[in-house]
Amino acid sequence: MTSLPRALFERTLAAVAETDALTLVHAEDLAGPMGPDPVGRLEVRSGERLAKVVTISLAVPQIGMDSHMLFAFTPPGSAVPHFTLDSVEAGGYLAFHLDLVPRAELASHLEYVNAAFQPLTPAFERAGELFGASRAAIGPRQYAMMSPWMLVHRADEERFRQVDGFVDDYLGHWASLLAKGLPDEVTATLADTDLAARDARNRANLFSREVDPVWANVTRLLGEATTDRLRETLISAEVPA
């Protein structure tokens, strides 16, 4: 039987694939230092509108872990946010993380906020009503690199089954941005931002060991070298040959 986190992940990946003609360019099973059996899977896809879609799944029933990460990266010079979903069962609880990752500083670019993020507000507010204060563990520095509309909650099984609706809302808005692009009058306000350079810095920080403690857990499963290779796959704008 497919777990709830995997089902959400697979449904979301299929929806992302509908936004672009994606090609699988790299896939590998992930094994750790404790034995040869795979405990996870890395896949990298690329498309015409999306520079790189990275998925990392880790499933270790012996320790109750079932974790699935999806990051859909827009091109380095694009102002369209990246899309991300984490879908997890660990330590006896279910959790998810859903967001559009800003490509420019929000406080100084109100037009960008209004076009790229303000439409998410109704879904964000509904999520607050449904999940309340059941926030998943995430530090202030991670918040600084994401958006204020980030959903990051723990949930019981009943509420977790309702996450699909929020994914539909966020992904639907993002897909519209991806298809139409941002209005010219909005992109003109971003002339003060080197989008590619900012994205490179933000990704390096977002996926750093210092900022995100999850990489320590991944290292225990996969070893340091493999973990750093996964981090580099997420940080780099390059697509594997």
Phi and psi restraints in degrees (value plus and minus 20) as a CYANA .aco file:
   2 THR   PHI     -92.4   -52.4
   2 THR   PSI     112.2   152.2
   3 SER   PHI     -90.5   -50.5
   3 SER   PSI     140.9   180.9
   4 LEU   PHI     -81.3   -41.3
   4 LEU   PSI     -65.1   -25.1
   5 PRO   PHI     -81.8   -41.8
   5 PRO   PSI     -61.4   -21.4
   6 ARG   PHI     -87.0   -47.0
   6 ARG   PSI     -60.3   -20.3
   7 ALA   PHI     -81.7   -41.7
   7 ALA   PSI     -63.1   -23.1
   8 LEU   PHI     -83.2   -43.2
   8 LEU   PSI     -63.7   -23.7
   9 PHE   PHI     -81.4   -41.4
   9 PHE   PSI     -68.0   -28.0
  10 GLU   PHI     -85.6   -45.6
  10 GLU   PSI     -59.3   -19.3
  11 ARG   PHI     -83.6   -43.6
  11 ARG   PSI     -61.7   -21.7
  12 THR   PHI     -88.5   -48.5
  12 THR   PSI     -61.4   -21.4
  13 LEU   PHI     -81.2   -41.2
  13 LEU   PSI     -61.0   -21.0
  14 ALA   PHI     -82.6   -42.6
  14 ALA   PSI     -58.5   -18.5
  15 ALA   PHI     -88.7   -48.7
  15 ALA   PSI     -59.5   -19.5
  16 VAL   PHI     -81.5   -41.5
  16 VAL   PSI     -61.0   -21.0
  17 ALA   PHI     -82.5   -42.5
  17 ALA   PSI     -46.0    -6.0
  18 GLU   PHI     -93.6   -53.6
  18 GLU   PSI     -35.5     4.5
  19 THR   PHI    -103.8   -63.8
  19 THR   PSI     -32.6     7.4
  20 ASP   PHI    -179.1  -139.1
  20 ASP   PSI     141.5   181.5
  21 ALA   PHI    -107.8   -67.8
  21 ALA   PSI      70.0   110.0
  22 LEU   PHI    -106.8   -66.8
  22 LEU   PSI     122.7   162.7
  23 THR   PHI    -140.3  -100.3
  23 THR   PSI     111.0   151.0
  24 LEU   PHI     -93.7   -53.7
  24 LEU   PSI      97.5   137.5
  25 VAL   PHI    -128.6   -88.6
  25 VAL   PSI     -36.1     3.9
  26 HIS   PHI    -177.6  -137.6
  26 HIS   PSI     117.8   157.8
  27 ALA   PHI    -170.7  -130.7
  27 ALA   PSI     118.1   158.1
  28 GLU   PHI    -176.1  -136.1
  28 GLU   PSI     126.3   166.3
  29 ASP   PHI     -98.0   -58.0
  29 ASP   PSI     127.9   167.9
  30 LEU   PHI    -133.2   -93.2
  30 LEU   PSI     101.6   141.6
  31 ALA   PHI    -137.7   -97.7
  31 ALA   PSI     135.7   175.7
  32 GLY   PHI    -128.2   -88.2
  32 GLY   PSI    -199.9  -159.9
  33 PRO   PHI     -92.6   -52.6
  33 PRO   PSI     -31.5     8.5
  34 MET   PHI    -107.1   -67.1
  34 MET   PSI     -26.7    13.3
  35 GLY   PHI     151.2   191.2
  35 GLY   PSI     147.9   187.9
  36 PRO   PHI    -101.1   -61.1
  36 PRO   PSI     -34.5     5.5
  37 ASP   PHI     -91.6   -51.6
  37 ASP   PSI     115.0   155.0
  38 PRO   PHI     -82.7   -42.7
  38 PRO   PSI     121.6   161.6
  39 VAL   PHI    -138.3   -98.3
  39 VAL   PSI     -17.1    22.9
  40 GLY   PHI    -188.0  -148.0
  40 GLY   PSI    -196.6  -156.6
  41 ARG   PHI    -169.7  -129.7
  41 ARG   PSI     112.2   152.2
  42 LEU   PHI    -131.4   -91.4
  42 LEU   PSI     111.4   151.4
  43 GLU   PHI    -155.3  -115.3
  43 GLU   PSI     120.4   160.4
  44 VAL   PHI    -147.5  -107.5
  44 VAL   PSI     109.0   149.0
  45 ARG   PHI    -142.9  -102.9
  45 ARG   PSI     137.8   177.8
  46 SER   PHI    -158.7  -118.7
  46 SER   PSI     140.2   180.2
  47 GLY   PHI    -166.4  -126.4
  47 GLY   PSI    -180.2  -140.2
  48 GLU   PHI    -108.8   -68.8
  48 GLU   PSI     -62.6   -22.6
  49 ARG   PHI    -111.5   -71.5
  49 ARG   PSI     -49.9    -9.9
  50 LEU   PHI    -122.6   -82.6
  50 LEU   PSI     106.7   146.7
  51 ALA   PHI     -90.0   -50.0
  51 ALA   PSI     -60.2   -20.2
  52 LYS   PHI    -182.2  -142.2
  52 LYS   PSI     113.4   153.4
  53 VAL   PHI    -138.2   -98.2
  53 VAL   PSI      97.7   137.7
  54 VAL   PHI    -132.1   -92.1
  54 VAL   PSI     108.3   148.3
  55 THR   PHI    -144.0  -104.0
  55 THR   PSI     116.4   156.4
  56 ILE   PHI    -151.2  -111.2
  56 ILE   PSI     100.8   140.8
  57 SER   PHI    -136.9   -96.9
  57 SER   PSI     116.5   156.5
  58 LEU   PHI    -151.7  -111.7
  58 LEU   PSI     103.5   143.5
  59 ALA   PHI    -154.9  -114.9
  59 ALA   PSI      94.4   134.4
  60 VAL   PHI    -152.6  -112.6
  60 VAL   PSI      68.5   108.5
  61 PRO   PHI     -77.1   -37.1
  61 PRO   PSI     -51.6   -11.6
  62 GLN   PHI     -80.4   -40.4
  62 GLN   PSI     -48.8    -8.8
  63 ILE   PHI    -133.4   -93.4
  63 ILE   PSI      -8.4    31.6
  64 GLY   PHI      49.6    89.6
  64 GLY   PSI      11.1    51.1
  65 MET   PHI    -126.2   -86.2
  65 MET   PSI     112.0   152.0
  66 ASP   PHI    -166.4  -126.4
  66 ASP   PSI      77.3   117.3
  67 SER   PHI    -146.9  -106.9
  67 SER   PSI     113.9   153.9
  68 HIS   PHI    -158.2  -118.2
  68 HIS   PSI     100.8   140.8
  69 MET   PHI    -132.0   -92.0
  69 MET   PSI     116.1   156.1
  70 LEU   PHI    -150.7  -110.7
  70 LEU   PSI     106.9   146.9
  71 PHE   PHI    -149.0  -109.0
  71 PHE   PSI      98.0   138.0
  72 ALA   PHI    -125.9   -85.9
  72 ALA   PSI      88.9   128.9
  73 PHE   PHI    -115.6   -75.6
  73 PHE   PSI     106.4   146.4
  74 THR   PHI     -98.8   -58.8
  74 THR   PSI     146.2   186.2
  75 PRO   PHI     -80.0   -40.0
  75 PRO   PSI     135.5   175.5
  76 PRO   PHI     -74.6   -34.6
  76 PRO   PSI     -56.3   -16.3
  77 GLY   PHI    -111.5   -71.5
  77 GLY   PSI     -13.6    26.4
  78 SER   PHI    -107.5   -67.5
  78 SER   PSI     127.4   167.4
  79 ALA   PHI    -112.5   -72.5
  79 ALA   PSI     -27.6    12.4
  80 VAL   PHI     -88.5   -48.5
  80 VAL   PSI     108.7   148.7
  81 PRO   PHI     -80.0   -40.0
  81 PRO   PSI     137.6   177.6
  82 HIS   PHI     -95.7   -55.7
  82 HIS   PSI     135.1   175.1
  83 PHE   PHI    -131.4   -91.4
  83 PHE   PSI     118.4   158.4
  84 THR   PHI    -163.7  -123.7
  84 THR   PSI     124.9   164.9
  85 LEU   PHI    -159.1  -119.1
  85 LEU   PSI     112.4   152.4
  86 ASP   PHI    -134.9   -94.9
  86 ASP   PSI     115.2   155.2
  87 SER   PHI    -152.6  -112.6
  87 SER   PSI      96.8   136.8
  88 VAL   PHI    -160.1  -120.1
  88 VAL   PSI     123.4   163.4
  89 GLU   PHI    -147.1  -107.1
  89 GLU   PSI     103.0   143.0
  90 ALA   PHI    -178.1  -138.1
  90 ALA   PSI     122.4   162.4
  91 GLY   PHI      40.6    80.6
  91 GLY   PSI       5.0    45.0
  92 GLY   PHI      65.1   105.1
  92 GLY   PSI     -11.2    28.8
  93 TYR   PHI    -150.8  -110.8
  93 TYR   PSI     137.9   177.9
  94 LEU   PHI    -121.4   -81.4
  94 LEU   PSI     125.0   165.0
  95 ALA   PHI    -173.0  -133.0
  95 ALA   PSI     139.5   179.5
  96 PHE   PHI    -167.8  -127.8
  96 PHE   PSI     139.4   179.4
  97 HIS   PHI    -158.5  -118.5
  97 HIS   PSI     101.8   141.8
  98 LEU   PHI    -154.8  -114.8
  98 LEU   PSI     110.5   150.5
  99 ASP   PHI    -184.9  -144.9
  99 ASP   PSI     142.8   182.8
 100 LEU   PHI    -129.9   -89.9
 100 LEU   PSI     105.8   145.8
 101 VAL   PHI    -109.7   -69.7
 101 VAL   PSI     100.7   140.7
 102 PRO   PHI     -81.7   -41.7
 102 PRO   PSI     128.7   168.7
 103 ARG   PHI    -124.9   -84.9
 103 ARG   PSI     -24.9    15.1
 104 ALA   PHI    -163.6  -123.6
 104 ALA   PSI     141.6   181.6
 105 GLU   PHI     -86.4   -46.4
 105 GLU   PSI     109.7   149.7
 106 LEU   PHI     -99.7   -59.7
 106 LEU   PSI     -58.9   -18.9
 107 ALA   PHI     -80.5   -40.5
 107 ALA   PSI     -48.7    -8.7
 108 SER   PHI    -124.8   -84.8
 108 SER   PSI     -12.1    27.9
 109 HIS   PHI    -157.4  -117.4
 109 HIS   PSI      53.3    93.3
 110 LEU   PHI     -83.5   -43.5
 110 LEU   PSI     -57.0   -17.0
 111 GLU   PHI     -81.7   -41.7
 111 GLU   PSI     -58.8   -18.8
 112 TYR   PHI     -85.9   -45.9
 112 TYR   PSI     -63.2   -23.2
 113 VAL   PHI     -77.5   -37.5
 113 VAL   PSI     -66.7   -26.7
 114 ASN   PHI     -83.4   -43.4
 114 ASN   PSI     -57.3   -17.3
 115 ALA   PHI    -103.1   -63.1
 115 ALA   PSI     -62.1   -22.1
 116 ALA   PHI    -113.2   -73.2
 116 ALA   PSI     -44.2    -4.2
 117 PHE   PHI    -147.3  -107.3
 117 PHE   PSI     -56.8   -16.8
 118 GLN   PHI     -74.5   -34.5
 118 GLN   PSI     -55.1   -15.1
 119 PRO   PHI     -82.5   -42.5
 119 PRO   PSI     -35.8     4.2
 120 LEU   PHI     -99.8   -59.8
 120 LEU   PSI     -29.8    10.2
 121 THR   PHI     -78.5   -38.5
 121 THR   PSI     -64.6   -24.6
 122 PRO   PHI     -78.8   -38.8
 122 PRO   PSI     -62.1   -22.1
 123 ALA   PHI     -87.3   -47.3
 123 ALA   PSI     -59.7   -19.7
 124 PHE   PHI     -80.1   -40.1
 124 PHE   PSI     -63.4   -23.4
 125 GLU   PHI     -89.3   -49.3
 125 GLU   PSI     -57.5   -17.5
 126 ARG   PHI     -83.9   -43.9
 126 ARG   PSI     -58.7   -18.7
 127 ALA   PHI     -83.1   -43.1
 127 ALA   PSI     -59.3   -19.3
 128 GLY   PHI     -81.4   -41.4
 128 GLY   PSI     -58.4   -18.4
 129 GLU   PHI     -88.7   -48.7
 129 GLU   PSI     -57.9   -17.9
 130 LEU   PHI     -96.9   -56.9
 130 LEU   PSI     -66.0   -26.0
 131 PHE   PHI    -116.8   -76.8
 131 PHE   PSI     -37.2     2.8
 132 GLY   PHI      39.9    79.9
 132 GLY   PSI    -155.8  -115.8
 133 ALA   PHI    -110.6   -70.6
 133 ALA   PSI      -4.9    35.1
 134 SER   PHI    -100.4   -60.4
 134 SER   PSI      44.8    84.8
 135 ARG   PHI     -98.6   -58.6
 135 ARG   PSI     119.9   159.9
 136 ALA   PHI     -95.2   -55.2
 136 ALA   PSI     141.6   181.6
 137 ALA   PHI     -91.4   -51.4
 137 ALA   PSI      98.1   138.1
 138 ILE   PHI    -175.6  -135.6
 138 ILE   PSI     119.7   159.7
 139 GLY   PHI    -109.4   -69.4
 139 GLY   PSI     142.6   182.6
 140 PRO   PHI     -77.3   -37.3
 140 PRO   PSI     -55.5   -15.5
 141 ARG   PHI     -86.7   -46.7
 141 ARG   PSI     -54.9   -14.9
 142 GLN   PHI     -86.7   -46.7
 142 GLN   PSI     -59.8   -19.8
 143 TYR   PHI     -77.2   -37.2
 143 TYR   PSI     -59.3   -19.3
 144 ALA   PHI     -82.9   -42.9
 144 ALA   PSI     -44.1    -4.1
 145 MET   PHI    -117.7   -77.7
 145 MET   PSI     -26.4    13.6
 146 MET   PHI    -127.7   -87.7
 146 MET   PSI    -176.5  -136.5
 147 SER   PHI    -132.6   -92.6
 147 SER   PSI     138.6   178.6
 148 PRO   PHI     -85.3   -45.3
 148 PRO   PSI     -31.7     8.3
 149 TRP   PHI    -112.9   -72.9
 149 TRP   PSI     -11.5    28.5
 150 MET   PHI     -82.0   -42.0
 150 MET   PSI     113.6   153.6
 151 LEU   PHI    -123.7   -83.7
 151 LEU   PSI     102.7   142.7
 152 VAL   PHI    -165.9  -125.9
 152 VAL   PSI      75.8   115.8
 153 HIS   PHI    -155.2  -115.2
 153 HIS   PSI     130.5   170.5
 154 ARG   PHI    -106.9   -66.9
 154 ARG   PSI     135.6   175.6
 155 ALA   PHI    -174.0  -134.0
 155 ALA   PSI     129.2   169.2
 156 ASP   PHI     -99.8   -59.8
 156 ASP   PSI     155.1   195.1
 157 GLU   PHI     -80.5   -40.5
 157 GLU   PSI     -60.5   -20.5
 158 GLU   PHI     -81.9   -41.9
 158 GLU   PSI     -66.2   -26.2
 159 ARG   PHI     -92.7   -52.7
 159 ARG   PSI     -55.3   -15.3
 160 PHE   PHI     -81.9   -41.9
 160 PHE   PSI     -54.0   -14.0
 161 ARG   PHI     -84.6   -44.6
 161 ARG   PSI     -36.7     3.3
 162 GLN   PHI    -112.2   -72.2
 162 GLN   PSI     -23.0    17.0
 163 VAL   PHI     -84.1   -44.1
 163 VAL   PSI     -50.1   -10.1
 164 ASP   PHI     -69.4   -29.4
 164 ASP   PSI     -61.8   -21.8
 165 GLY   PHI     -83.7   -43.7
 165 GLY   PSI     -58.6   -18.6
 166 PHE   PHI     -91.8   -51.8
 166 PHE   PSI     -57.0   -17.0
 167 VAL   PHI     -80.4   -40.4
 167 VAL   PSI     -63.4   -23.4
 168 ASP   PHI     -78.5   -38.5
 168 ASP   PSI     -63.0   -23.0
 169 ASP   PHI     -84.5   -44.5
 169 ASP   PSI     -69.0   -29.0
 170 TYR   PHI     -88.3   -48.3
 170 TYR   PSI     -65.7   -25.7
 171 LEU   PHI     -89.5   -49.5
 171 LEU   PSI     -55.5   -15.5
 172 GLY   PHI     -82.2   -42.2
 172 GLY   PSI     -64.2   -24.2
 173 HIS   PHI     -84.7   -44.7
 173 HIS   PSI     -65.0   -25.0
 174 TRP   PHI     -82.1   -42.1
 174 TRP   PSI     -61.8   -21.8
 175 ALA   PHI     -82.0   -42.0
 175 ALA   PSI     -55.8   -15.8
 176 SER   PHI     -85.9   -45.9
 176 SER   PSI     -62.6   -22.6
 177 LEU   PHI     -81.4   -41.4
 177 LEU   PSI     -60.8   -20.8
 178 LEU   PHI     -84.7   -44.7
 178 LEU   PSI     -60.6   -20.6
 179 ALA   PHI     -95.4   -55.4
 179 ALA   PSI     -61.1   -21.1
 180 LYS   PHI    -118.1   -78.1
 180 LYS   PSI     -42.1    -2.1
 181 GLY   PHI      55.4    95.4
 181 GLY   PSI     148.3   188.3
 182 LEU   PHI    -100.4   -60.4
 182 LEU   PSI     127.8   167.8
 183 PRO   PHI     -76.9   -36.9
 183 PRO   PSI     128.6   168.6
 184 ASP   PHI     -77.9   -37.9
 184 ASP   PSI     -56.4   -16.4
 185 GLU   PHI     -88.4   -48.4
 185 GLU   PSI     -42.4    -2.4
 186 VAL   PHI    -100.9   -60.9
 186 VAL   PSI     -68.1   -28.1
 187 THR   PHI     -81.8   -41.8
 187 THR   PSI     -49.4    -9.4
 188 ALA   PHI     -83.3   -43.3
 188 ALA   PSI     -49.8    -9.8
 189 THR   PHI     -96.2   -56.2
 189 THR   PSI     -28.9    11.1
 190 LEU   PHI    -118.7   -78.7
 190 LEU   PSI      -7.4    32.6
 191 ALA   PHI     -82.7   -42.7
 191 ALA   PSI     -39.8     0.2
 192 ASP   PHI    -103.2   -63.2
 192 ASP   PSI     -19.0    21.0
 193 THR   PHI    -137.0   -97.0
 193 THR   PSI     105.9   145.9
 194 ASP   PHI    -101.3   -61.3
 194 ASP   PSI      76.5   116.5
 195 LEU   PHI     -80.2   -40.2
 195 LEU   PSI     -62.5   -22.5
 196 ALA   PHI     -86.5   -46.5
 196 ALA   PSI     -63.4   -23.4
 197 ALA   PHI     -86.9   -46.9
 197 ALA   PSI     -61.4   -21.4
 198 ARG   PHI     -84.0   -44.0
 198 ARG   PSI     -61.6   -21.6
 199 ASP   PHI     -82.4   -42.4
 199 ASP   PSI     -61.5   -21.5
 200 ALA   PHI     -81.2   -41.2
 200 ALA   PSI     -62.8   -22.8
 201 ARG   PHI     -87.3   -47.3
 201 ARG   PSI     -63.7   -23.7
 202 ASN   PHI     -84.3   -44.3
 202 ASN   PSI     -62.8   -22.8
 203 ARG   PHI     -86.2   -46.2
 203 ARG   PSI     -59.3   -19.3
 204 ALA   PHI     -80.9   -40.9
 204 ALA   PSI     -58.8   -18.8
 205 ASN   PHI     -94.3   -54.3
 205 ASN   PSI     -63.9   -23.9
 206 LEU   PHI     -80.9   -40.9
 206 LEU   PSI     -58.3   -18.3
 207 PHE   PHI    -122.3   -82.3
 207 PHE   PSI      -0.1    39.9
 208 SER   PHI    -100.9   -60.9
 208 SER   PSI     131.9   171.9
 209 ARG   PHI     -84.7   -44.7
 209 ARG   PSI     -53.8   -13.8
 210 GLU   PHI     -85.1   -45.1
 210 GLU   PSI     -60.5   -20.5
 211 VAL   PHI    -103.8   -63.8
 211 VAL   PSI     -61.4   -21.4
 212 ASP   PHI    -131.9   -91.9
 212 ASP   PSI      89.3   129.3
 213 PRO   PHI     -89.4   -49.4
 213 PRO   PSI     -30.1     9.9
 214 VAL   PHI     -80.6   -40.6
 214 VAL   PSI     -47.4    -7.4
 215 TRP   PHI     -87.5   -47.5
 215 TRP   PSI     -46.2    -6.2
 216 ALA   PHI     -85.6   -45.6
 216 ALA   PSI     -59.4   -19.4
 217 ASN   PHI     -87.1   -47.1
 217 ASN   PSI     -61.2   -21.2
 218 VAL   PHI     -83.9   -43.9
 218 VAL   PSI     -58.2   -18.2
 219 THR   PHI     -81.5   -41.5
 219 THR   PSI     -58.8   -18.8
 220 ARG   PHI     -83.6   -43.6
 220 ARG   PSI     -48.9    -8.9
 221 LEU   PHI    -105.9   -65.9
 221 LEU   PSI     -60.6   -20.6
 222 LEU   PHI    -134.2   -94.2
 222 LEU   PSI     -31.4     8.6
 223 GLY   PHI      70.0   110.0
 223 GLY   PSI     140.4   180.4
 224 GLU   PHI     -88.1   -48.1
 224 GLU   PSI     -62.6   -22.6
 225 ALA   PHI     -84.6   -44.6
 225 ALA   PSI     -66.5   -26.5
 226 THR   PHI     -85.5   -45.5
 226 THR   PSI     -60.3   -20.3
 227 THR   PHI     -81.5   -41.5
 227 THR   PSI     -63.3   -23.3
 228 ASP   PHI     -86.0   -46.0
 228 ASP   PSI     -51.9   -11.9
 229 ARG   PHI     -88.1   -48.1
 229 ARG   PSI     -58.1   -18.1
 230 LEU   PHI     -84.0   -44.0
 230 LEU   PSI     -63.5   -23.5
 231 ARG   PHI     -80.5   -40.5
 231 ARG   PSI     -63.0   -23.0
 232 GLU   PHI     -86.0   -46.0
 232 GLU   PSI     -54.3   -14.3
 233 THR   PHI     -81.8   -41.8
 233 THR   PSI     -57.0   -17.0
 234 LEU   PHI     -97.5   -57.5
 234 LEU   PSI     -56.5   -16.5
 235 ILE   PHI     -93.9   -53.9
 235 ILE   PSI     -62.3   -22.3
 236 SER   PHI     -95.3   -55.3
 236 SER   PSI     121.9   161.9
 237 ALA   PHI    -102.0   -62.0
 237 ALA   PSI     -29.5    10.5
 238 GLU   PHI     -92.7   -52.7
 238 GLU   PSI     127.1   167.1
 239 VAL   PHI    -123.4   -83.4
 239 VAL   PSI     111.8   151.8
 240 PRO   PHI     -75.9   -35.9
 240 PRO   PSI     122.5   162.5
